[in-house]
Amino acid sequence: MNMNQDTSVSRGLRPIDVVAWVAVTLAAGAVGGFAAAPGEWYAALNKPNWNPPQWVFGPVWTTLYVMMGVAASLAWPGRHTRAGGVGFRLFGLQLVLNALWSWLFFHWHRPDLALADLVVLWVTILGTLIAFRRVRPLAGALLGPYLAWVTFAGLLNASIASRNPRGFPVERARQVTGVAAADCAPWDGAATSIYLSADADLERLPPPVPYLQLVIYQAGAQLPGLRVKLGGQEAGSGIAVRCQSSGECTTSSNGSIEFDASAPDGTLAGAYRLGFADGPISGTFRATWSRRAALCG
């Protein structure tokens, strides 16, 4: 037995402790969640192509908060030991740093300060893991996935901070309504075209100029929740075409499109960031499906 433990540490896990600590961790997550709506600013950021789709974060964080709460409930009987006392002070600190990160990144739009917060958070989680492990090994093990995810989050945060340095004017994304229609990929496979225009018309495709056409080499039913990197010649990639006046269209194979989860009304929504020769453009969109069919193959 660890010299820091006393006999109370070995008593069974009480359901009331589990419920209480899971509630505490979920409440801390909710505090950060108030600031964590990605919104237009996030959509306009230049993000790496390995940035996960937005729908991934909710389930992952919920699972990690529950595991944190169970870990704390396992270590709670040993709170009066030296390791337990240190562990719970660090546990409380990491909850504060966790919630603060969301406010720094999403609310105050400071990826640089959020990255500094994540570095301190990572060290604090590691200290908590070591302390909890001395009280009860399983309590420390349950924090392992949390530490791994924050490591990944730190790498992602660092990439975003370097791509969007402080002082660089991040273009505010403009929400545009549009029309989505079935189309064909270059190899005659299924594709989807999304026409974004101030004069969107379900019956007239393409719409009058100016308009932006996002061509994704994927069937429409597979797009919700998908992140598309432009420039490839395979399913799941695509191109963008911007037509600013009659007969003058430019094509981009540089950028990405992130689709939201399925909408109850069947519309297709998401955000894009594209690189054209005269500079980057970004925005959010919501497109209604056209009845136009496409015969491919």
TANORCOR-V110722 format. One record per residue. BURIAL is + if it has 9 or more other ideal C-beta (glycine too) atoms within 8 Angstrom, else -. Layout:
burial->BURIAL
burial->BURIAL
//
This chain:
burial->-
burial->-
burial->-
burial->+
burial->+
burial->-
burial->-
burial->-
burial->+
burial->-
burial->-
burial->-
burial->-
burial->-
burial->-
burial->-
burial->+
burial->+
burial->-
burial->+
burial->+
burial->+
burial->+
burial->+
burial->+
burial->+
burial->-
burial->+
burial->+
burial->-
burial->-
burial->+
burial->-
burial->-
burial->+
burial->-
burial->-
burial->-
burial->-
burial->+
burial->+
burial->+
burial->+
burial->+
burial->+
burial->-
burial->+
burial->-
burial->-
burial->-
burial->-
burial->-
burial->+
burial->+
burial->+
burial->-
burial->-
burial->-
burial->-
burial->+
burial->+
burial->+
burial->+
burial->+
burial->+
burial->+
burial->+
burial->+
burial->+
burial->+
burial->+
burial->+
burial->+
burial->+
burial->+
burial->+
burial->+
burial->+
burial->+
burial->-
burial->+
burial->-
burial->+
burial->+
burial->+
burial->+
burial->+
burial->+
burial->-
burial->+
burial->+
burial->-
burial->+
burial->+
burial->+
burial->+
burial->+
burial->+
burial->+
burial->+
burial->+
burial->+
burial->+
burial->+
burial->+
burial->+
burial->-
burial->-
burial->-
burial->+
burial->+
burial->+
burial->+
burial->+
burial->+
burial->-
burial->+
burial->+
burial->+
burial->+
burial->+
burial->+
burial->-
burial->+
burial->+
burial->+
burial->+
burial->+
burial->+
burial->+
burial->+
burial->+
burial->+
burial->+
burial->+
burial->+
burial->-
burial->-
burial->+
burial->+
burial->-
burial->+
burial->+
burial->+
burial->+
burial->+
burial->+
burial->-
burial->+
burial->+
burial->+
burial->-
burial->+
burial->+
burial->-
burial->+
burial->+
burial->+
burial->+
burial->+
burial->+
burial->-
burial->+
burial->+
burial->-
burial->-
burial->-
burial->-
burial->-
burial->+
burial->-
burial->-
burial->+
burial->-
burial->+
burial->+
burial->+
burial->+
burial->+
burial->+
burial->+
burial->+
burial->+
burial->+
burial->+
burial->-
burial->-
burial->-
burial->+
burial->+
burial->+
burial->+
burial->+
burial->+
burial->+
burial->+
burial->+
burial->-
burial->-
burial->+
burial->-
burial->-
burial->-
burial->-
burial->+
burial->-
burial->+
burial->-
burial->-
burial->+
burial->+
burial->+
burial->+
burial->+
burial->+
burial->+
burial->+
burial->+
burial->+
burial->+
burial->-
burial->-
burial->+
burial->+
burial->+
burial->+
burial->+
burial->+
burial->-
burial->+
burial->-
burial->+
burial->-
burial->-
burial->-
burial->+
burial->+
burial->+
burial->+
burial->+
burial->+
burial->+
burial->+
burial->-
burial->-
burial->-
burial->-
burial->-
burial->-
burial->+
burial->-
burial->+
burial->-
burial->-
burial->+
burial->+
burial->+
burial->+
burial->+
burial->+
burial->-
burial->-
burial->+
burial->-
burial->-
burial->-
burial->+
burial->+
burial->+
burial->+
burial->+
burial->+
burial->+
burial->+
burial->-
burial->+
burial->-
burial->-
burial->-
burial->+
burial->+
burial->+
burial->+
burial->+
burial->+
burial->+
burial->+
burial->+
burial->+
burial->+
burial->-
burial->-
burial->-
burial->+
burial->-
burial->+
burial->-
//
